[in-house]
Amino acid sequence: MCIVVNIVCHIELTRFISRFQVEVVDFLKAAILKFSNDWKAFANCITVEQSFKSDHCDAHKTHLGSKSNCYGWCAPAAYYEVEGPIGDFLRSKGQLRAIFDITKELAKNTNTVVANLTNQIEMTNYNLYELQSRLNEKIMSLNRMLKEQHAKQCFSTRFVLVISYHICAYYQTTNTHKQRK
Protein backbone atom coordinates (compact mmCIF):
# COMPACT_ATOMS: atom_id res chain seq x y z
CA MET A 1 0.00 0.00 0.00
CA CYS A 2 1.09 3.53 -0.66
CA ILE A 3 0.42 6.31 1.81
CA VAL A 4 -0.47 9.75 0.48
CA VAL A 5 -0.71 12.60 2.98
CA ASN A 6 -1.62 16.28 2.93
CA ILE A 7 -4.22 15.86 0.22
CA VAL A 8 -5.82 19.24 0.82
CA CYS A 9 -5.29 19.95 -2.85
CA HIS A 10 -6.26 16.55 -4.20
CA ILE A 11 -5.26 17.40 -7.78
CA GLU A 12 -2.13 15.30 -7.12
CA LEU A 13 -4.29 12.36 -6.12
CA THR A 14 -6.46 12.42 -9.25
CA ARG A 15 -3.65 11.05 -11.40
CA PHE A 16 -3.75 7.85 -9.33
CA ILE A 17 -7.51 7.47 -8.81
CA SER A 18 -8.13 6.09 -12.31
CA ARG A 19 -5.32 3.53 -12.01
CA PHE A 20 -5.51 2.34 -8.39
CA GLN A 21 -8.07 1.82 -5.66
CA VAL A 22 -7.96 4.83 -3.32
CA GLU A 23 -9.19 4.65 0.28
CA VAL A 24 -9.55 7.96 2.13
CA VAL A 25 -8.37 7.35 5.67
CA ASP A 26 -8.48 10.81 7.20
CA PHE A 27 -10.67 13.21 5.22
CA LEU A 28 -8.49 15.69 3.28
CA LYS A 29 -5.38 14.66 5.21
CA ALA A 30 -4.42 11.10 4.22
CA ALA A 31 -5.34 8.43 1.72
CA ILE A 32 -4.10 4.93 0.97
CA LEU A 33 -3.57 3.63 -2.56
CA LYS A 34 -4.41 -0.06 -2.45
CA PHE A 35 -2.72 -2.61 -4.69
CA SER A 36 -3.16 -6.34 -5.15
CA ASN A 37 -0.73 -8.76 -3.47
CA ASP A 38 1.60 -9.72 -6.31
CA TRP A 39 4.87 -8.59 -7.89
CA LYS A 40 3.13 -6.29 -10.37
CA ALA A 41 1.37 -4.51 -7.52
CA PHE A 42 4.66 -4.16 -5.65
CA ALA A 43 6.20 -2.63 -8.78
CA ASN A 44 3.23 -0.24 -9.12
CA CYS A 45 3.62 0.85 -5.50
CA ILE A 46 7.33 1.52 -6.05
CA THR A 47 6.48 3.46 -9.23
CA VAL A 48 4.05 5.68 -7.32
CA GLU A 49 6.67 6.26 -4.62
CA GLN A 50 9.27 7.12 -7.29
CA SER A 51 6.81 9.58 -8.82
CA PHE A 52 6.52 11.39 -5.49
CA LYS A 53 10.31 11.19 -5.00
CA SER A 54 10.93 12.81 -8.38
CA ASP A 55 8.74 15.72 -7.27
CA HIS A 56 10.66 15.80 -3.93
CA CYS A 57 7.47 14.81 -2.12
CA ASP A 58 8.37 11.46 -0.54
CA ALA A 59 8.25 10.49 3.16
CA HIS A 60 11.73 11.86 3.90
CA LYS A 61 10.73 15.34 2.72
CA THR A 62 7.42 15.73 4.61
CA HIS A 63 8.99 17.79 7.39
CA LEU A 64 10.86 20.03 4.89
CA GLY A 65 8.04 20.72 2.43
CA SER A 66 5.27 23.21 2.43
CA LYS A 67 1.84 22.41 3.76
CA SER A 68 0.32 22.66 0.27
CA ASN A 69 2.28 19.76 -1.24
CA CYS A 70 0.97 16.23 -1.44
CA TYR A 71 3.42 13.55 -0.20
CA GLY A 72 3.44 9.83 -0.93
CA TRP A 73 5.50 6.72 -0.15
CA CYS A 74 5.22 2.94 0.20
CA ALA A 75 3.96 1.87 3.60
CA PRO A 76 6.86 0.20 5.46
CA ALA A 77 6.29 -2.46 8.12
CA ALA A 78 6.74 0.09 10.91
CA TYR A 79 3.62 1.97 9.81
CA TYR A 80 1.47 -1.04 10.73
CA GLU A 81 2.30 -0.29 14.37
CA VAL A 82 1.73 3.49 14.21
CA GLU A 83 -1.14 4.94 16.23
CA GLY A 84 -3.76 6.96 14.39
CA PRO A 85 -5.98 6.52 11.34
CA ILE A 86 -3.21 5.37 8.99
CA GLY A 87 -1.95 2.68 11.37
CA ASP A 88 -5.52 1.60 12.18
CA PHE A 89 -6.34 1.30 8.48
CA LEU A 90 -3.17 -0.65 7.68
CA ARG A 91 -3.77 -3.08 10.56
CA SER A 92 -7.42 -3.66 9.66
CA LYS A 93 -7.28 -3.78 5.86
CA GLY A 94 -3.63 -4.13 4.96
CA GLN A 95 -1.69 -7.31 4.53
CA LEU A 96 1.91 -7.09 5.65
CA ARG A 97 3.94 -9.45 3.50
CA ALA A 98 7.63 -10.03 3.10
CA ILE A 99 9.25 -10.42 -0.31
CA PHE A 100 10.05 -14.01 0.73
CA ASP A 101 6.31 -14.69 1.21
CA ILE A 102 5.46 -13.27 -2.22
CA THR A 103 8.28 -15.27 -3.80
CA LYS A 104 7.15 -18.42 -2.00
CA GLU A 105 3.53 -17.93 -3.12
CA LEU A 106 4.65 -17.24 -6.69
CA ALA A 107 6.78 -20.42 -6.65
CA LYS A 108 3.82 -22.39 -5.27
CA ASN A 109 1.54 -21.01 -7.98
CA THR A 110 4.16 -21.74 -10.61
CA ASN A 111 4.57 -25.30 -9.32
CA THR A 112 0.81 -25.78 -9.40
CA VAL A 113 0.63 -24.52 -12.98
CA VAL A 114 3.56 -26.73 -14.00
CA ALA A 115 1.94 -29.76 -12.32
CA ASN A 116 -1.36 -29.09 -14.11
CA LEU A 117 0.37 -28.65 -17.46
CA THR A 118 2.41 -31.82 -16.88
CA ASN A 119 -0.79 -33.70 -16.15
CA GLN A 120 -2.41 -32.32 -19.31
CA ILE A 121 0.64 -33.31 -21.36
CA GLU A 122 0.56 -36.83 -19.92
CA MET A 123 -3.16 -37.14 -20.72
CA THR A 124 -2.58 -35.84 -24.24
CA ASN A 125 0.30 -38.28 -24.75
CA TYR A 126 -1.88 -41.13 -23.49
CA ASN A 127 -4.69 -40.10 -25.85
CA LEU A 128 -2.21 -39.88 -28.73
CA TYR A 129 -0.92 -43.36 -27.87
CA GLU A 130 -4.50 -44.71 -27.86
CA LEU A 131 -5.23 -43.05 -31.21
CA GLN A 132 -1.98 -44.40 -32.67
CA SER A 133 -2.88 -47.91 -31.48
CA ARG A 134 -6.31 -47.69 -33.08
CA LEU A 135 -4.79 -46.34 -36.27
CA ASN A 136 -2.30 -49.22 -36.38
CA GLU A 137 -5.15 -51.71 -35.91
CA LYS A 138 -7.10 -50.12 -38.76
CA ILE A 139 -4.03 -50.13 -41.02
CA MET A 140 -3.37 -53.81 -40.27
CA SER A 141 -7.02 -54.64 -40.93
CA LEU A 142 -6.97 -52.74 -44.23
CA ASN A 143 -3.73 -54.47 -45.25
CA ARG A 144 -5.33 -57.87 -44.53
CA MET A 145 -8.39 -56.92 -46.55
CA LEU A 146 -6.24 -55.70 -49.44
CA LYS A 147 -4.19 -58.91 -49.42
CA GLU A 148 -7.33 -61.03 -49.37
CA GLN A 149 -8.83 -58.98 -52.19
CA HIS A 150 -5.60 -59.21 -54.15
CA ALA A 151 -5.49 -62.96 -53.58
CA LYS A 152 -9.11 -63.29 -54.78
CA GLN A 153 -8.33 -61.14 -57.79
CA CYS A 154 -5.25 -63.20 -58.58
CA PHE A 155 -7.25 -66.40 -58.16
CA SER A 156 -10.00 -65.04 -60.41
CA THR A 157 -7.47 -63.97 -63.01
CA ARG A 158 -5.74 -67.37 -62.89
CA PHE A 159 -9.08 -69.11 -63.02
CA VAL A 160 -10.10 -67.08 -66.06
CA LEU A 161 -6.74 -67.75 -67.69
CA VAL A 162 -6.94 -71.48 -66.99
CA ILE A 163 -10.47 -71.68 -68.32
CA SER A 164 -9.48 -69.59 -71.35
CA TYR A 165 -6.56 -71.91 -71.94
CA HIS A 166 -8.74 -75.01 -71.70
CA ILE A 167 -11.39 -73.50 -73.96
CA CYS A 168 -8.73 -72.59 -76.52
CA ALA A 169 -7.21 -76.05 -76.22
CA TYR A 170 -10.63 -77.64 -76.64
CA TYR A 171 -11.32 -75.59 -79.80
CA GLN A 172 -7.92 -76.41 -81.18
CA THR A 173 -8.45 -80.10 -80.59
CA THR A 174 -11.88 -80.02 -82.09
CA ASN A 175 -10.59 -78.08 -85.08
CA THR A 176 -7.79 -80.58 -85.65
CA HIS A 177 -10.25 -83.46 -85.39
CA LYS A 178 -12.55 -81.78 -87.90
CA GLN A 179 -9.68 -81.26 -90.29
CA ARG A 180 -8.68 -84.95 -90.09
CA LYS A 181 -12.11 -86.14 -90.89
N, C-alpha and C positions, 0 to 999 in steps of 0.2 A: 504494500500500500504506500501511497505517496501522500505526504502531509502538505497541505497548502494553507498558509496563514496570512492574516491581514488582507482579507478579501473584500475590504470596504469598496474598492473599485474592482468589481468582479469582471472587468473587461479581460483581464489576464486569464481568468478561469474559463471564459467562453471558448477559447481555442482547444480546451481539453474536453469540454462537455460532450461534444459530438463523437469523440473517439473513445472515451472511458466512462465508466459509471462513477458519478460524483455523489458523495454523501455529505451533506452539510452537517457538521458536528456542533458548531457554535455559531449561531446566526451572524453572518457578516464578519466573523473573526477567523474561523477555521473550517476547512473542508478536507475530506479524504477522497483521493482518487482510488477506486477499487480496481484490482486486476484479478485475473484468474490465477490459478496456482501452478503455472508451468513455466518453462524457460522463456517462452515468448513474452509472457506477462512480466517476468523479471526484467527482460531486456527493455520492454516498454516503460517500466518504472524507472530504470536507469536513464532512459532517453529523456523522460520528463525532468528528472533531476538535473541532467546535463543542460537541458534547455534553461532551467532556472539559474544554473551555475554560469552559463554564458552571458546571462543578463546581470550577473553579480547579485543574484537574489536567492542563494541557497542557504541552508541552515546556519552556516558559519558566518554569514553576513547579516543575520537578523538584527543583531544588536548595533551594527554600524549603519544600517540603512535608514531611510526616512520612513515615516509612518504610512506613507501613501503607496509604497511598493508592496507587491504581492510576493511572498517567498514560498519556495517549495523544495522538498527533499524526500528521499526514501525513508520510510519509518524504520529505524534501527531497533534491535531487540530491546534496548533500554527504554524506549518509549512505551512499551507494553506495561511497564511498571510505574509510569508517571501518573500522578494524581491529576484529576481534571477531566474535562470532556473528551480530549483526544485520547488519553490513556484508557478511560472507560470504554470508548468506542472500539479501540484496538483490542482490548481484552474481550469484549462481548462479541464482536463481529469479525475480528481479524484472526488470521491463522499464522502463527509464528512458525516458520519452517526454515531449517538449515539447508544449505546447498546440498549437503550429503543426502538429506531426506528427499529432495527433488530428484537428485541423481539416482537414488535407490528406486524411487517410484518409476522414473523413466526407464530404468533397466528392467524392472519388473514388467512394465507394460510392453517393452520391446521383447522380452522373453516370451510373454504371452502371445504376442503377435507372431513371433517366430514359430512357437509351438503350434499355433493354429494353422499357419501356412505349411509347416512340415506335415501336419496331419492331412491337409487338403492335397498336398503333393502325393503323399502315400496313397490316399484314396484314388486320386487320378491315375497313378501308376497301376494300381490294382485293377481299376476299370479298363485301362488300356491293355493290360495283360489278358483280362477276360475277353475283350473284343478281339485281340490277336488270336487267342485260342479258338474262338468261334469262327474267325476268318479262316484259320488253318484247316478246321474241320470242313468248312464249306468248300475250300479249294481241293482238299483230298476227295471229297464226295464228287465234285465236278470232274476231277481227273479220272476217277473210277467210271463215272458215267460216260465220259468221252472215250475211254479205252473200250468199254463194253460196246458203245455205239460203233467205234472203229472196227472192233472185232466182228460185229454183226454185218457191217458194211463190207468188210473184207470177205466174210463167209458168203454173203449174197453175191458179191462180184465173182468169187471163185465158183460158186454154184452156177451162176449164169454162164461163166466161161466153160465149165465142165459140160453143162447141158448143151451149150452152143457147139462145143467140140463133138459131142456124141451125135447131135443132130446132123452136123456137117458130115461126120463119118458115116452115119446111116445113109444120107443122100448119096455120098460117094459110092458106097457099097451097092446101093440099089441102082445107081447109074451104071456102074461097071457090070452088074448082073444083067441089066437091060441091054447093054451093048453086046454082051456075049450071046445073048439069045438071038 
